[in-house]
């Protein structure tokens, strides 16, 4: 068995206790919250004490916590995230409807962040301590300090309201119009990605500078290889190891930031679904969104680990 397979099996095996821990944490937080599932189910209907008791008994809310947790995990294994107290519809159906948009926004923002970070970080490293480097460092510092929601509001004001280049909100399905989809997703994706791009730019610059100072780069350039070939073929691949470790954590930021960005741009994704559920007192939906988001974050980090193995030969041979 190769080192890569062993590492992947070990990382995958760790997912089971990690996911069980996440499920347990969410379960306990929701059970000790002030929102009563029975009251939420009958909201606005003035239920009697008998009706509330019957609902709790029918849904196992009177069972001991360990028993309820086992039933909860069993339901999750069957894809049952519960029933919305507001719409009486399965939470899994609502999550399935909202999740694709959030994934589109997250990975579009991630792609923009990676492209900007690579372009800015490599350029700053190659022109170290010169004008392009100074400009990129200042811009990245401003980007790190700028909150995503503030950038979103500025983009809406100057690019959507004042100039009309983009819509102020809403969503167009790419199956209906690719151009309309790009217009509705452009501002949210850039607002979400720019802080991440600024952070990654600084990390990429530092990593590339460290690689450029190594002996093998001087040897390659001294032997006549063009600097752009050395940077593109050797330096960049070796320098990607450190940024990849940070990228997994930044995906969590993108997923969390999507909650605010989707609300600002009125995008019907997971963020807006959770905000509406919190405002309407719908605990089952909140629970389903949090579990789905946390699971997605864990899976994405596993993918980042795999990419880390691909670009780091020392791990593959160690």
Helices and strands as residue ranges (DSSP letters): H 3-31, H 37-41, H 49-58, H 65-77, H 91-126, H 131-145, H 148-155, I 156-161, H 178-212, H 215-222, H 227-230, I 231-235, H 236-264, H 270-280, H 283-311, H 313-317
